[in-house]
Amino acid sequence: MASLNSCSFTGNLTRDAEVREVGENEVAAFAIAVNGRKDGEVLFLNCDLWRPGKVAEYLTRGKQVAVTGQLKCREYEKDGQKRQAWGLDVRELALLGSREKAEAASPF
């Protein structure tokens, strides 16, 4: 049986992207907040965009984006306890707008 690891999310950036070099490549690390179905339900997701190029300049706090990629789990140890951190290796990214512009345009 074949398996597939692909996820898509739409949310707002919670912090500006941080670009760093990894070997010969660049990676832009950022996080998004995705609203759930219930009020107050929010998923915070760390994202890595490899070879971001100029798009990293536009990945600033509050911008709305759509991301698609592969879900990943990083295991680490803190204070003697094993922990896991889930994130997304982004394959596709679309800039959708910003929360500030949407709120300013809303008549409510």
C-alpha positions as CSV (number, residue, x, y, z in Angstrom):
1,M,0.0,0.0,0.0
2,A,1.4,3.4,-1.0
3,S,1.4,6.2,1.6
4,L,1.1,9.9,1.2
5,N,2.3,12.7,3.5
6,S,0.8,16.0,2.3
7,C,-0.9,18.7,4.4
8,S,-2.3,22.1,3.6
9,F,-3.0,25.0,6.0
10,T,-4.1,28.6,5.7
11,G,-3.1,31.0,8.5
12,N,-1.3,34.1,9.7
13,L,2.4,34.4,10.4
14,T,3.1,34.7,14.1
15,R,6.6,36.1,13.5
16,D,8.9,37.3,10.8
17,A,10.7,34.6,8.8
18,E,14.3,33.9,9.8
19,V,16.5,33.0,6.9
20,R,19.6,30.9,7.6
21,E,22.1,28.9,5.6
22,V,22.1,25.1,5.8
23,G,25.0,23.8,3.7
24,E,24.7,25.3,0.3
25,N,21.0,26.0,0.7
26,E,18.9,28.7,2.5
27,V,15.9,27.9,4.6
28,A,13.3,30.4,5.9
29,A,11.8,29.4,9.2
30,F,8.5,30.9,10.3
31,A,5.3,29.9,12.2
32,I,1.7,30.3,11.4
33,A,-1.5,30.3,13.5
34,V,-4.4,28.4,12.1
35,N,-7.9,29.0,13.5
36,G,-9.9,25.9,14.4
37,R,-13.6,25.3,14.1
38,K,-14.3,26.3,17.7
39,D,-13.8,29.8,19.0
40,G,-10.4,30.2,20.6
41,E,-9.1,26.9,19.1
42,V,-5.7,27.7,17.4
43,L,-3.0,25.5,16.0
44,F,0.5,27.0,15.9
45,L,2.7,25.3,13.3
46,N,6.4,25.8,12.6
47,C,7.3,25.9,8.9
48,D,10.5,25.6,6.9
49,L,10.6,26.9,3.4
50,W,13.8,25.7,1.5
51,R,15.4,28.0,-1.1
52,P,13.0,30.8,-0.3
53,G,14.7,33.4,-2.5
54,K,13.1,36.9,-2.5
55,V,9.8,35.6,-1.1
56,A,11.3,35.6,2.4
57,E,11.2,39.4,2.4
58,Y,7.3,39.2,2.4
59,L,7.0,36.7,5.2
60,T,6.3,39.1,8.0
61,R,4.2,38.9,11.1
62,G,0.5,39.1,10.4
63,K,0.6,38.2,6.7
64,Q,-1.9,35.5,5.6
65,V,-0.4,32.6,3.7
66,A,-1.5,29.2,2.4
67,V,1.1,26.4,2.7
68,T,1.3,22.9,1.5
69,G,4.0,20.4,2.4
70,Q,5.1,17.4,4.3
71,L,4.4,17.0,8.0
72,K,7.5,16.2,10.0
73,C,8.4,15.3,13.6
74,R,11.6,16.4,15.3
75,E,12.6,14.6,18.5
76,Y,14.7,16.2,21.1
77,E,15.5,16.0,24.8
78,K,14.9,18.8,27.4
79,D,15.5,18.6,31.1
80,G,16.0,14.8,30.7
81,Q,12.6,14.2,29.1
82,K,12.2,13.2,25.5
83,R,9.9,15.6,23.5
84,Q,8.5,16.0,20.0
85,A,8.0,19.0,17.9
86,W,5.8,18.8,14.8
87,G,6.3,21.1,11.8
88,L,5.8,21.4,8.1
89,D,8.5,21.2,5.3
90,V,6.8,23.6,2.8
91,R,6.6,22.7,-0.8
92,E,4.2,25.3,-2.0
93,L,3.4,28.8,-0.5
94,A,0.9,31.4,-1.6
95,L,0.8,35.0,-0.1
96,L,-2.8,35.8,0.6
97,G,-2.8,39.1,2.3
98,S,-2.6,40.4,5.9
99,R,-4.9,40.5,8.8
100,E,-4.5,44.3,9.1
101,K,-5.8,45.0,5.6
102,A,-8.7,42.6,6.1
103,E,-9.7,44.2,9.4
104,A,-9.4,47.7,8.0
105,A,-11.7,46.8,5.0
106,S,-14.3,45.1,7.1
107,P,-17.4,47.2,7.8
108,F,-18.1,45.3,11.1
